[in-house]
Amino acid sequence: MEFDWLEEQPKFLMLGYGLLAFVVVVGGLLLLLDVVPSWFARRREAQLVTAAASGAPLPRRPKQREGLFALFFLLPTLLLLTIGLVAPAIRTTLLSFMDSGSDEWVGLRNYGWMFSEDSIVRVLINTLTWVLLVPLVATSFGLLYAVMVDKARFEAIAKSLIFLPMAISFVGASIIWKFVYAFRGDGQEQIGLLNQIVVSLGGEPKQWLLDSPLNTFLLIVIMVWIQAGFAMVVLSAAIKAIPADIVEAARLDGVSPWQMFWQITMPSIRPALIVVVVTLSIATLKVFDIVRTATNGNYDTSVIANEMYNQAFRYGENGQGSALAVFLFILVIPIVIYQIRNLRQQREG
């Protein structure tokens, strides 16, 4: 192999190579993003000061030179995007048309497998369930909470409490909720909050995460618990941005709170609602951590991102894993396009 010579080097020397590579990469980025722009800025400033002191006309760069100047500073970003995003996307797309060994062209066979294999169809149904429920429920809870605590005496504390789960990683939140759903059999004392409630009411404890399709909905609860705080913050800011004179005029006209909500609040915060729903939809399509931590994708709970990982990295089916990745990308594209068009309309309107 080309890099076998590295394995023959002492460990401390390999560490030195790693540090050297880090210094070169970081130093190069700093040079392109900070040192060089600062030098050009100081040089330009000196030219302007000299021209102003001598009364000469201010120097202007030719348009072609300005374009090259801008391209020079865009190159690092374009290079990173190409290496980290464009090239892997092209390679993944090509792999999706090849077999597991990535050496034989199989056409659309991997995509046909996605819609003919019962276990993968279940994965697609689970993903659809997530995408339909999480944005709707999380946005609804966030909106309800934002309206209820708006201008309340304890508003800051109340908002902090519901936003707190956003500070927890998906893995951490999943571990917390695994304890909520925990089950102990053979007459043992239940440590799971949900089973403790069931037992206290005279019921029998249950292995919640093993019961399909209930377990999928219980995992969705985790995502809603995390993302409701995000929805609340964005929608609360949108509610506070409603002009006070409009609200006051509606109250003077005798508008009821219910009418105020539907006729004033909802139309005013519609752009924010769209942003929240679109953002949550994209995040839900890519959900991986919750499923991986809570059930490992077992018991009919797997979703596209988790199954993509399984096929590519556990089972060695690069073609099938890549097909799932491309399909996930295709699902995200319409949502992103809609968001871009919506933002453009807001700017123009």
N, C-alpha and C positions, 0 to 999 in steps of 0.2 A: 504493500500500500504506500501511497505517496507520503503519508505522515507517520510511518512506522518509526522514523528516526526520533520523533518526539518521545516515544515510549522508552527509548534507550537512554534518555537524559535523566540526570538526578532530579529528584522531586523539587528541590529548592530552585533548580534551574528552570524547570517548567513553570514554577510560580513566577519567576522573573520574566519569562516570556509573556505570561498572562498580564502581569503588571505593565510591561512595555507596550503590549497591544492596547491596553486600556488607556495609557497615557497618550499614545499616538492618536487613537480615535477621539478621545475627549479634547486633546490639544488641537486636533484638526478642526473639530466643531467650534471650539472657542475662537480659533483663528479666523474662521469664515464668518462666524456669527457675531463676534464682538470686536476683536482686534482690528481686522481689516475695515469694517464699517466705521469704527472710531477714527482710524487713520484718515479715511476719505472725508469724514465729517470735519475733522480738524483742518485738513488741507483746503476744503471748500470754504470753511470759515475764514481762514487766512486770506484766501483769494478775495472774498467779499470785503474784508476789512481793508486790504490794500487798495482795492478799486474805489471804495468809499473815501479813503484818505486822499487819493490822488485825483478824485473827481472824474475818473474814467468810467465808462459804462460798465455795468455789472456783467461779469463773464457768464455766458450761457452755454450749456452743453448742447451739441447737436442732438436732434431727436434720436437718430440711430445710435449714438453713443449712450444716451439715456436708457434706451432699450437694452443694450448690452450690459449696462451697469446694473439694471434691475435683474436681468437674467443671471448675472454672476451671483447675486445673493439668493436667487431662487434655486440654484443648482443643488445646494446641500439638501433642501427639503425634497426636491424632485428625486434626488438620488436615493434618499431614505425611503420615500414612498414607493419607488420602483423596486428596491431590494426587499422591503418589508411587506409590501401589499400587492403591487401589480404582478411581479414575477411569481410569487406563491399562488396567486389567483389563477394565472394562466396555467401553471403546472398542475394545480388541482383539477382544473377543467379538463386538461388532457388526460390525467389519470382516471377520471370518471368514465372514460371510454375504453379503458384497458382492463385486463384481468388482474387478479390479486397479486401476481408477480410483477405487474407493470411492464410486461414485455410483449404482450399480444393484444392487438386491437380487437375489441369485442362490440364496438358500436354502442347501441342503446340497451344492451343486455342488462347492465347494472341498474338503469332507470326502470326497466321492466320488472326487475327483481323487487324494487321498492314497492311496487303496487300489486305484486302477486304473492309475496311472502306474508303470511298471516301475522307474524310477529312484528313486521315492519309496518303493516297497515295499522296495527294497534298503536305503534309509536306515532304515526301520523295523526291518528284520532286523538291521542293524548295531547299532542302539540296543538292541534286545533282547539281542544277544550281549554288549554291554558290561555291561548291567545284570545279566545272569546270571553273568558271569565275574568282574568286578572286585570286588564285595563278597565273593564266595566265596573267591577266591584271596588277596586282600589280607588278609581276616580270618584265613584259615588260616595265612598266613605270619606275620602279627602274633602270633597265638596261639602258634604253634610257637616263635617267637623269644622271646616273653615267658616261656614255660615253661623253655626251655633256659638262659636267662641269669639266671633268678630265683635270687637269693642267691649268685650266682657272684662270684668275687673281682674280675673285670673288668666287673661288671654295668653300672656307670655309663658306662664307655667304650663298651661294646657297644651300649647303648641309644642313646647319642648318635650313633653311626655310622648306625644304621638310621633314626633320627628326622631326620637331617640333610636328606634330600630334602624334608621338609615345609617347610623354610625357603626352598626354591627355588620360584619361581612356575611355573605350568604352562607358560608360554611358555619360560622358561629351561630347564626340564627337557626340553621338546620339542626345543630346539636342541641340547642335550647329546646326546640320543638320536639325532638326525639325523646327528650325527657318528659315532655307533656304527654306524648302518646305512648310512653313506655308501658310494658306489660310484664307482670310477674305471675306465674302460675303455681299450681300445687299448694294453694292456701297461703302463699306468701303475701306479705303486706305490699300493697301496690305503691310504687313510687311515682307513677305517672299521674299527673293532675287529672287528666280526663278519666282514667280508670278509677281514681279515688272518688270522683264525683259520682260515677256510675255505681260503684259499690255502696257509697253512702245512701244512695236512693234505692237500694235493694236489688240492683241489677248484677249481672255477671261481667267480670272484666273481659276485655276483648283485645286481640292483637290488631290494632287499628291499621297498621301499615302493611298488613298481609292481605287485607280484604279488598279485592278489586271489584268495582272501580272507585270505592270509597276512598282508598288510599291516595288516588290522584287528586281528589278534591281536598284532602287533608294537606297535601303538599302545596296546593294552590293557596291555602290559607297562609302558609309561611310567606309566600311571595307578596300576598296582599298586605300582610302585617308589616312587611318591610317598606313597600312602595306607597302605602297610604299617606305616610308622612311627606313624601315628595309631592304627591298630588295636593295635599293640604297647603304646603308652603306656596306653591305656584298659584293656586287658585285664591288663596288668601290675599296674596299681593295683587292679583287682578281685581278682587272685590274692593280692596282699599283704593284702587286707582279709578274707581267709578266716580265721576264728578259729584261733589257734595250737593250742588245746586239741583241736579237731576233727582237725587234721592229726596231732598227737601221738598221739591215741587210735587213729587209723587205723594209724599205724606200729606201735604196740604190739600191735595185732591181727594184724600180719604182712601187711598189705596191700601188694601189689607196686606199683611205680611206675605201671604201666599201669592197674591197678585204681584207684589213687589219682587218676589223671587223669580217668577216666571216672565214678567214683562220688563223688568229693569235689570236684575242681576244676571240672568242667564244670557240674554242677548249681548250684554256688555262684556262678559267673560268668555264668550264663544271662542275667540282666538286662543286664549289660554287653555281652554278645555281641549281643543284640537292638539295643541302642543303636548299636553299631558298624555292624552290617549295614544298619540303616535309614538311618543318616547317609551311609554310602557309596553306598547305592542312590540316594538323592536327589542326591548330588553327581555320580554317574555319569550319571543321566538328563539333567543340565544340562551335561554336558561339551561344551566348545566350543574352548577354547584349544589343546588338544593336537592335535585334528584340523586346526584352522585353520593352526597353525604347521608341522606336520609334512608334510601333504599338500595343504592347502587344500581338503580334501574331495574331491579327485580320486581316480581309480583305485578307485572303489567303496568309499571309506572314510568317506563323509559320514554324519553322525548328525543327529538331529532339530534340535538347537540350531543347528548349522552350516547346515543346509538352510533353516531358518527365516530366518536372516540373509541367505542367498543370495536367496531368493524376495522378501523384503521390500525389501532395500537394494541388491542388485545387479541384479535383473531387474525391479524395480518392481511385482511381483505382491503387492500389499498383502493382498488377500483370502487368497491361498494361504499367505503367510507367517503371517498371523494365525491361520489354521486350524491350522497346525503348532504355533503357540504355545499355542493353547487345548488341543490334543490333548496336548501335553507337560504342561500344567497338570493335565489330567484324570488322567494317569498318576501324577502326584506325590500327588494327593489321598488315594488309599487308603493309601499308605505313611505319610503324615502322620497320618491318622486312627488307624491301627494304633499308631503311636508314642505318640500322646496317650492312647489307651486303656491301653497298656502302662504308661506313667508313672503314670496314675491308679490302676491296680491295685497298683503298687508302693507308692504312698503309703498306700492303704487297707489293704494287707497288712502 
